[in-house]
Amino acid sequence: MLDMYAEVNDAELYYELLGDPEDPTIISLHGGPGISDHSKGKQAFEPLTDQYSLLVYDHRGCGDSSLTPPYSNEQYARDAEALRETLELGDVVLIGGSYGGFITQEYASRFPEHLNGFVLRDTAPTSEYEENAWENARSKWPQLREMDLGVPKITWDEFSRVMEGAVNSDEEFERVFHGMAPLYAPSLESFDEAAAEAAAEATESRNFHHETHNVMFTEAYPNMDYRDALTEIREPALVTVGRHDWITPPSASKEIADRLPNAELVIFERSGHSPNLDQQEQYLDRVREFLASIEHGGDE
């Protein structure tokens, strides 16, 4: 495993390259600007390194990468392409989850010549699905406040500031996101003691950057719309989503798959926002089938 930094477009990006670099390369693009980092992609997809090389990294303004503006979907896609070039990875497969799915759509529309195919996980083609997320959160809110789930009790105002990109500090960001963790599970009832401990460990191990989040959710995300671009992307795609995803519902993934000329939609019935972890074995089996079909020209 290579574990280091690369200078890309005036930013220092932390990355890890796992598996045999001679194998076909997968690049995992993480979600949650300012919240997330490479770690979940590593956890979810490292088993694939028995056949593939896996690149995981932190976007600028995220994790251990430098806090170097600008922060935008276009910049993140250009960084992914520059990192691919810098590491001389050749043509790749992208796996993008949540906000990383937005970046994957951006990349696929800008750099299709270097893309063998891509996997989208629990994402959306436009910010217009945000209203659905607010409705889902409101419906769960009384139960979330009443249940003892082992996470911080947060207010609706604090939740709203995160959703609107108006977080006041890294400390507030960390606490509120920890309190939101049960929403991402298949159900509040399934968020048990083990899930609470995992959420706490994940929160403690991350670097939170509220300014990155605020910029992306007030400038980039509200203006995001890939609906027309998707119709022009010819590369094979696997579009995946958890049936019980509260923030990017199955209807969003269905619209993506319907607009892409060469895509298949798979819904994981026992998953929330992260079927790659909620149903990891089944998820990886389906990803392996997709990767094999690309290698053998099955989607050409």
C-alpha positions in Angstrom: 0.0 0.0 0.0 1.2 3.5 -0.9 0.2 6.1 1.6 1.3 9.7 0.8 0.5 13.1 -0.6 0.3 14.4 -4.2 0.5 18.0 -5.3 -2.6 18.4 -7.6 -3.8 21.7 -9.0 -2.1 23.7 -6.2 -3.5 21.5 -3.5 -1.9 18.6 -1.4 -4.2 15.6 -1.6 -3.8 12.7 0.8 -4.2 9.3 -0.9 -3.7 5.6 -0.4 -3.1 3.2 -3.3 -4.0 -0.3 -2.3 -3.5 -3.7 -4.1 -1.3 -4.5 -7.0 -0.8 -1.3 -9.1 -0.5 -3.5 -12.2 -4.2 -4.5 -11.8 -7.1 -2.4 -13.3 -7.7 0.6 -11.2 -10.8 1.7 -9.2 -10.9 5.2 -7.8 -13.3 5.7 -4.9 -14.7 9.2 -4.5 -16.0 9.9 -1.0 -19.0 12.0 -0.1 -19.7 14.7 2.5 -17.4 17.7 1.7 -15.8 18.7 4.9 -17.3 15.7 6.7 -16.1 12.6 5.0 -12.7 11.3 3.8 -11.2 8.2 2.2 -11.8 5.9 5.1 -15.3 4.6 4.2 -14.3 3.9 0.7 -11.3 1.9 2.0 -13.6 0.0 4.4 -16.2 -0.7 1.7 -14.0 -1.6 -1.2 -10.6 -2.9 0.0 -11.9 -6.5 -0.5 -11.8 -5.7 -4.3 -8.0 -5.4 -4.1 -7.7 -9.2 -4.7 -8.3 -8.3 -8.4 -8.1 -4.6 -8.6 -5.9 -1.6 -7.6 -7.9 0.8 -5.4 -7.2 4.5 -5.0 -8.8 6.2 -2.1 -8.1 9.9 -1.3 -9.4 13.0 0.5 -10.8 15.8 -1.6 -9.3 19.2 -1.1 -10.8 20.8 2.1 -11.5 17.3 3.4 -9.8 14.8 5.7 -6.0 15.2 5.7 -5.8 17.0 2.4 -4.9 20.7 2.3 -7.6 23.4 2.9 -7.0 24.9 -0.5 -9.9 26.7 -2.3 -11.7 26.7 -4.7 -14.2 24.2 -3.6 -16.6 23.1 -6.3 -17.8 20.0 -8.2 -15.8 21.0 -11.2 -12.6 21.5 -9.2 -13.1 18.1 -7.4 -13.5 16.4 -10.8 -10.5 18.1 -12.2 -8.5 17.1 -9.1 -9.5 13.5 -9.7 -8.4 13.6 -13.3 -5.1 15.3 -12.3 -4.5 12.7 -9.6 -5.1 9.9 -12.2 -2.6 11.5 -14.5 0.0 12.2 -11.7 -0.1 8.5 -10.6 -0.1 7.3 -14.2 -3.1 5.1 -13.6 -4.4 4.8 -17.1 -8.1 4.3 -17.7 -10.1 3.8 -14.6 -13.5 2.9 -13.0 -14.9 5.4 -10.6 -17.1 4.5 -7.6 -18.8 7.6 -6.2 -21.1 7.6 -3.2 -23.4 10.4 -2.0 -21.7 13.7 -2.8 -19.0 11.6 -4.4 -21.7 10.5 -6.8 -22.1 14.2 -7.8 -18.4 14.4 -8.5 -18.5 11.1 -10.5 -21.2 12.5 -12.7 -19.2 15.7 -13.2 -16.1 13.6 -14.1 -18.0 11.4 -16.5 -19.3 14.4 -18.4 -15.9 16.0 -18.6 -13.4 13.2 -18.9 -15.2 10.2 -20.5 -12.1 9.2 -22.5 -10.4 8.0 -19.4 -13.3 6.1 -17.9 -14.0 2.4 -18.4 -17.2 2.7 -16.5 -18.6 4.0 -13.2 -20.6 3.0 -10.1 -22.9 5.5 -8.4 -24.1 4.9 -4.9 -27.0 6.8 -3.2 -26.7 10.0 -5.1 -28.9 12.4 -7.2 -28.7 14.1 -10.6 -29.9 17.5 -9.2 -30.3 19.3 -6.0 -34.1 19.3 -6.4 -34.3 16.1 -4.4 -33.3 18.0 -1.3 -37.0 18.7 -0.5 -37.5 15.0 -0.1 -34.7 14.8 2.4 -36.2 17.6 4.5 -39.6 15.8 4.5 -38.0 12.5 5.5 -36.1 14.1 8.3 -39.2 15.9 9.6 -41.1 12.6 9.7 -38.4 10.9 11.7 -37.6 13.8 14.0 -39.9 13.2 16.9 -38.7 9.6 17.1 -35.1 10.6 16.7 -35.5 13.1 19.6 -37.3 10.6 21.9 -35.2 7.5 21.4 -31.9 6.9 23.3 -29.6 6.1 20.4 -26.3 6.8 22.0 -25.6 9.9 19.9 -25.8 13.6 20.8 -29.3 15.2 21.0 -29.4 17.9 18.4 -32.0 20.6 17.7 -33.9 21.2 14.5 -32.1 24.5 14.2 -28.7 22.8 14.4 -29.8 20.2 11.8 -31.0 23.0 9.5 -27.7 24.8 9.7 -25.9 21.7 8.5 -28.4 21.1 5.7 -28.2 24.8 4.6 -24.4 25.2 4.8 -24.5 27.6 7.7 -22.4 25.7 10.3 -20.6 27.9 12.8 -17.6 25.9 13.7 -15.8 22.5 13.2 -16.8 21.5 16.7 -20.5 22.2 16.0 -20.2 20.3 12.7 -18.7 17.3 14.4 -21.4 17.1 17.2 -24.4 17.7 14.9 -23.2 15.2 12.3 -22.7 12.6 15.0 -26.3 13.3 16.1 -27.6 12.9 12.6 -26.0 9.4 12.2 -29.1 7.4 12.9 -30.9 9.0 9.9 -28.4 7.2 7.6 -29.3 3.7 8.9 -31.9 1.5 7.3 -34.2 2.6 10.1 -33.9 4.3 13.5 -34.8 0.9 15.1 -31.8 -0.7 13.4 -29.4 1.9 14.8 -28.3 -0.2 17.8 -25.5 0.0 20.3 -22.9 -1.3 17.8 -24.0 1.2 15.2 -23.7 4.0 17.8 -20.2 2.9 18.8 -19.2 2.7 15.1 -20.6 6.2 14.5 -18.7 7.6 17.5 -15.4 6.0 16.3 -15.9 7.3 12.8 -16.7 10.8 14.1 -13.6 10.9 16.4 -11.3 9.7 13.7 -12.3 12.3 11.1 -11.2 15.9 10.5 -14.2 18.2 10.2 -13.9 21.3 8.1 -17.1 23.3 8.3 -16.0 26.0 5.9 -15.6 23.5 3.1 -19.0 22.2 3.8 -20.6 25.7 3.9 -19.1 26.6 0.5 -20.1 23.4 -1.2 -23.7 23.5 0.2 -24.3 27.2 -0.5 -22.5 27.6 -3.9 -22.0 24.2 -5.6 -24.8 22.0 -4.5 -27.8 24.4 -5.0 -26.8 25.0 -8.6 -26.0 21.4 -9.5 -28.0 19.7 -12.3 -26.6 16.8 -14.4 -29.8 15.7 -16.0 -29.0 16.8 -19.5 -25.3 15.8 -19.3 -26.3 12.2 -18.3 -28.0 11.6 -21.6 -24.6 12.1 -23.4 -22.5 9.8 -21.2 -22.0 6.5 -23.1 -19.8 4.6 -20.6 -21.4 1.7 -18.8 -22.8 2.5 -15.3 -24.1 0.7 -12.3 -26.5 2.8 -10.3 -27.1 1.6 -6.8 -29.2 2.8 -3.8 -30.5 1.7 -0.5 -34.3 1.3 -0.4 -34.5 3.3 2.9 -32.1 6.1 2.0 -33.5 9.3 3.7 -31.4 11.9 1.9 -31.0 10.6 -1.7 -34.1 8.4 -2.3 -34.4 5.6 -4.8 -36.4 7.9 -7.1 -33.2 10.0 -7.6 -31.2 7.0 -8.6 -34.0 5.8 -10.9 -33.9 9.1 -12.7 -30.1 8.8 -13.2 -30.4 5.3 -14.6 -33.3 6.3 -16.9 -31.2 9.2 -18.3 -28.0 7.3 -18.8 -27.9 5.4 -22.1 -26.0 2.4 -20.7 -26.9 1.9 -17.1 -28.5 -0.6 -14.7 -30.3 0.3 -11.5 -30.0 -2.0 -8.4 -31.9 -1.3 -5.2 -30.7 -2.9 -2.0 -33.8 -3.6 0.0 -32.3 -3.8 3.5 -30.1 -0.7 3.3 -30.1 3.0 4.1 -27.7 5.5 2.7 -24.8 3.1 2.6 -25.6 -0.3 1.0 -21.9 -0.7 0.4 -21.6 -1.2 4.2 -25.2 -2.2 5.2 -25.2 -5.1 2.7 -21.5 -5.2 1.9 -21.2 -8.8 0.7 -24.2 -8.5 -1.7 -23.0 -5.1 -2.8 -19.5 -6.2 -3.6 -20.9 -9.3 -5.5 -22.9 -6.9 -7.7 -19.9 -4.6 -8.2 -17.7 -7.5 -9.2 -20.3 -8.6 -11.8 -20.3 -5.1 -13.2 -16.5 -4.9 -13.4 -16.3 -8.3 -15.0 -18.8 -7.3 -17.7 -16.7 -4.2 -18.5 -13.6 -6.3 -18.8 -15.3 -8.8 -21.1 -17.1 -6.2 -23.2 -20.5 -7.1 -21.9 -21.7 -3.5 -21.8 -20.1 -2.3 -25.0 
